């Protein structure tokens, strides 16, 4: 019997999403190894996604096209069609919405669903997962892998355990037997850098991490150590939040994987400026302003770094947010490698009518003028489209694809 306090969470992952959409729209591709690549004409273009035939040759996401071609000489390279990916992503979310209104996107091809409130009417979590799996295949022609568990972390882990077109259930009663033998890096929140540190002290599996004393994890890794220890022990309590709820209550973010690697501060500035414009738009829509800024980058070796800070005066001004984010970036990144993706987040959101304490080190009058100008720009973009007016520097090839790509990260989980 379902206990009243126990949740049922699904994590749905659309298998090889970009490549699957391309093969469905062009069925003749299905018999070939296929890779979706940015900058097909450029030597340094990278593999964004691949199908299982390409994976069998060792083709990896994130590697250069020339490297992938060395592994698979018959590899078919296709350019990305982001409008199609967004279309099918939205269609999939419509299917998920038939089972619950608590749907949290994690990128374009993954979602968490809290179906706890639907069990009495629609059946068990596993039953709903099976219906979703069949419906996505029937209506969209795509396959999904679904994890079913009592928290978000294990549901995500479950969707990764069997691919493609599969369902994995991780119950509260047996999760130790099912997942403690898996590598610690399989668990969300344990990236490459953390995995390396864990391995150096003899922690290699999820079970090793779970059995380590909590105080040791905290002393060694700080808050991140506490989080991953709790995750390993099945103690994740993070809620599944809709995009709107997340934007209203916590933070909002915008991120992009660039068409080419960013190689200097000037190129990063252009990307941050464009991302901040979208953030400013969302803050305006939700009548919020930001009291802090966070920025995350991924370099071309696929290592992640992130930083955050408060800002002197809460604001929804895109130009001010961009300047603060760029300053945060410059203070912390010393260019050990070119950058492949950038995400900016407005954090510590407050209502627009929340009073702000004056700061002697900030020209409040100048900020007010900037906000007034930004409101005029926002009005024009809302009426005539976002490209009706742009920053002049963005006309000079900012290495960004021309599409909307909102990235919402689960709060508190490193990326």
N, C-alpha and C positions, 0 to 999 in steps of 0.2 A: 504493500500500500504506500502511496506517495505521502511522505511526511510533510506537514504543513510548512515547515521552515526550510525544506530542501528545494532548491531551484532545479529547473531543467533548462539547460543552455545548449543550443546548437551552434556549431561553427560550420558555415558552408563555404567551400573553396571551389571556384570554377576551374576545372583542370586545364592547365596550359592555355589560359584564357585567350591571349592575343592570337596565338598560333591556331587555336581551335576555331576562333571566329574566322580567321583567314581561310582555313581549310573548308569550313562550312560554306562560305560565300563563293569559294572556287573549288568545288569538289575534286577537280582533276589534281589538286595538290596533295590529296590524302595519301597517295601511294608513294610520295617522296619524303625524304627528310627536309623539314622546312624550318627556317629561322626568320623571325620578324626582327628587322634591324633598323636602327636609326642611322641616318646619313649613309645610305647605300652607296652613294658615289664617292664617299670619303674613305680613305684607308683606315682612319681611326674610328669609323662607325662601330657601334657595339651591338651585340645580340641582346635584344629586349625580351625575347621569349623564343621557345622552340617546341616542336612537337616531340612525341616519344620516339619516333624514328631517328630524329636528330640527336636526342639524348642518348640513344644507344651507341652512337659514335663518340660520345664524350663531350659533345657540344655543351657549353655552359653559359648560362645567363651572365651578362656583364663582360664577357671577353670580346676582343676585337674581331671584326669580320674575318680578317686575314688569318687569325688563329683558328677560328671555327672552320674555315676552308681547308686548312692543313689537316684537320682531323677528319673532315668529310668532304671530299672533292666534289661530290654530286649534290652538295647542300643547295637547296633552292632558297634564295634570299628574297624576301618580300618587304616592302616598306610598311610602316604602321598606318592604320586607318582609325584614328582615335574617335571619329564620329561614330563608327560602327561599334567600337568597344563600349562607348558611353551608352549607346542605344541598347545593347544587350545587357549591360550592367543594370540599367533602369528597368528593363523587362524582367530580369531575375528578381530585383527587389519588389516588383509588383507581385510576383508569385509568393515571395516570403511574407508579404503583407497580408496574404490570405490566412495566415496562421497566427500572426501577432503583430501589434503595432510597435513592439520593442525590437527594432532592427538597427544595429549599429554597423555602419560600413567600416572596413579596414582595408583601405585601398579600393580599387575599382572592382576587384574580382572576389573579394572575401567579405563576409558579414557574420556577425554574431546575432542570434535570435534568442530572446528569452521567451520560451513557450510555456512557462509554468502555469500561467493563467488560462491556457487553452487545453490543458490535459483532460479536464472533465468532459469537454465538448468534443474534442478532436482525437483523443487517444494518447498513448504514451509518446514520449520524445522520440523513441526509435520508430514508432509508427509514422509520426509526422515527418521524420527525416526521410523515410522510404517514399512517402508520397511526394515530397519535394524533389527527391532525386528523379523519380519517374516523370514528374510534371515538367521539370526543366528539360529533360531529354525529349519529351514529346512535343512541347511547345516551342522550344528554342533550338533544338538539335545539338545541345551541348551537354557535357557530363559534369557532375560535381562530386566531390568527396565531402562527407559530412561527419563531424565529430559530435557525439552526444555525451554530455557529462553534467556535473553539478556545479561547475564554475567555468569561467571564460578560458582560463589557461589550459585546463584539461580538454575542453571542447576543441580548442585550436590544435592541441597536440594530437587529438584523435583524428582530425581531418587530415593531418599530415601522415598518419601511420599507414593508411591504405589508399593507394591511388592506382589508376583512376576509377571513377564511378563506383564508390564504395562507401560503406557506413561503418564507423567504429564507435562502440559504446564503452565508456569508462565510468562504471558505477562507483559510488562512494565506498561501497563495501570491499571492492577488489582492486582499487587503483594501485595499491602498492605492488601487488603481484604483476599487474599489467605494465606499469611504466617505470618503476624504480630501476630496472636494469638498463634503461635506455640512456644514451649519452646525455649529459647535462645540456649540451648545446642544442638538443632537440626541443628544449623548452623555451617558450617565448620569454624574453628578458635576459637570456644568456647569449650575448653576442660573441664575436671572435675574441675581443680583448678580455672579456670576463672569463670566457672558456680557458684562455691561456693562463690566466691567474689561478683559476680553480685547479687546472691540471698541475700547476707548479707546486701545489700543496696536497696533491694526491686525490683531489675530488674529480672523478671522471664521469660518474653516472648521476642520475637524478636522485637515486637512493643514497649515494655517498653524501650529496648535498643535504638531503633531508635529515640524515642521521648526525650531521655536524652540529655542535652546540650553537644555539642562536647567537649567544654573546660573541663567539668567535667570528661568525659571519658578519656581525655588526662592526666589530673592531677592525676586521680585514677589509670590508667593502662598504661600510657605511650604510645609508638607507637602502641602496641597491642590494646589499647583502641580506638585509631583513626581508626585502620584497621577494627575492628569489628563494630564500629559505621557506617563506610562507607558501609560495607557489608550489615548491617541491612537496610540501606536506599537505597539499590540498586545502589550504586556508585562504585562497583568493576569494575575496568578497566583492570585487569591483562589479558595479552594475552595468548592464547593457543599456546604453543611452542612445537615443536617436540623435541624428545630426543636429536637429533643431534644439533639442534639450542641451546637448553638449555646448552648442554655440551660445545658448542663452545663459548657462550656469557656470561654465568653467573657462573655456578658451575657444579660439577659432584659429585655424591654420590653413596655409596654402603652400603646396610644395610642387616641385618640378624636377624631372630628370632631363637634363639638357641634351640637345642634339649632338653637341661636341663638348669635350672637357673644357672647364673653365680654368684659365691659366694665370690670371692676375686679378688684383683687387677691382680694377675697372670693370671687368666682365662680371664679377660677382655683384657689384653695385647695380648693374643693369637688371640682373635677375631679381635681386631683393626689391628693387623699385617696382617691378611689375607684380611681384607677389604681394607686396604691401598694398597695392591698389585694390586687389581683390579682398584683402583682409578689411580694408577701410570700408568697402562696399558692404560686407557682411555685418560689420559693427553698426553701420548706419541702419541697415534693415532691422536689426534686433535692438536698436536704441541702447547700445552698450558703448563703453570706452575701456581701453586697456590701461592697466596699472603696471604692466610688465611686458617684457619681450623675451621670446625664446627663439633660438635658431639652431638648426641641425644640418649638418653636411655629411655627405658620403663621398669619399675620394675615389679615384679610378682603380684603387686596389680593394674597393668595397669595404673600407673601414669607416665606421661612423663616429662622429663627434657631435656633442651638443652642449650649449651653454644657455643660461638665462640670467636676466637681471631685472630689477625694478626700473621704472622711469620716473623722472621728477614730478611730472604732472600727467594725470590720466587723460587720455585723448583717443579719438577715433580718426585722427588725421593720418592719411596714408603717407604723406611726405615726412611727417615727424616719426612715424613708426619705422619707415625705411631708414632714416638717418640713425635712429637708435640701434636698429638691428645691424646696420653696417658697422657702426662703431663697436658693437659687441663682437662682431666677426673679426674685425681688424685687431682687437685687443687679444684675441685668443688663437688665431690661426697663423702659423708661420710658414705655410706652404711646403709641407713635406712631400706632397703629391698634388697633381691637378684634381679638380673637383668635378664630380659627375652629377650630383643632385643637391638641391638646396631646399630647405623647408623653413618658413618663418611662421611663428605663432604669436598671436596676441594673447596674453595670459592675465590672470587675476582681474577678470572683467568685473566692472561695476556698472550700475545703471547710469544712463546719460545725465540724469538730474542729480547724481551724487555730488555733493560739494567737494571741491578740491582745495587743499591748503596751499597758499601761495608759497613759492620757492624762490629764495633770493638769487639762485643761480640760473633761473630760467626766465627768459623774457616772455611773460604771460601775454602781453599785448601782441608781440610778434607771433606767438603760437595761435592766438585768436584769429589773426589775419590769415595765417596759413590754413586754419580750419575753415574759414569762410571761403577761401579760394577752392579748397578741396570739395566743399559742398557744391559749389558751382560746377566743378568738373564732374562730380557724381551725378548731378542732375542731368547734365548733357549726356553722360554715358547711359543713364537709365532710360532716357527718351529715345536716343538714336543708336544705341549699341556701344559696346565698350571700346571699339576702335575709332569712334568719331573724334576723339581727342587723346593724344598720347604724349608722353615725355619724349622730347626730341632725340635723346640719346638712345631710345629703344628702337628707333628707325634703322639703326646701324647694326643689324644682325646680332641680337642679343643671345643667339644660340638657343633660343627657346622655341619649341613647337607652338604653333598657333592654335591652341585648344585649351579648354578649361579642364583642370585636373586638380580637384580638391582632395587633399589628403588629411584625414582626421585620425590622429593617433590616440590609442587608448591611454587615458591619463595615468601617469605614474609608471608606465612601462617603457624602458629604454628602447630606442630603435637603432 
